[in-house]
Amino acid sequence: MTMSAEHPTGQPTADPHWPELETFRRAAEQGRLLLKHCVACGETHYYPRSICPYCFGETQWQESHGLGTVYTFSIQRRVPQPFVIAYVTLDEGPTLMTHIIEAAALEDVYIGQRVQLVFGSLDGTAKVPMFKPVP
């Protein structure tokens, strides 16, 4: 993965040594979150890798249903616009660091809260997976 000033959020940028990220990025632009699923051991993982991080087996793309649970979170207040950063465990198993958006108030976010996938841009460019509370 390469990082650049254009993508300070950690969103993957084009990398000729990691072409599968282009598939991930195209799906994100369409509002779909793709995960990698191991054919050998059955584990699903996120951040996309061509081999399974559990058993080094072959992987294939799997679309997430987009539902999960807040594992933990932190309210960032010492910034001009406060926000919630969280780890969300997807129903498919993987846990990812993300932002919680569209909560009525920052204090309304809690551990164990059900959330659903939405895509947004943190820097005005690439779409990244974020989550909002399930009503």
Secondary structure, DSSP 8 states (H G I E B T S, - for coil): ----TT-TT------TT-THHHHHHHHHHTT--EEEEETTT--EESS--SB-TTT--BEEEEE---EEEEEEEEEE-SSSS-EEEEEEEETTS-EEEEEE-S-SSGGG--TT-EEEEEEE-SSSSS-EEEEEE--
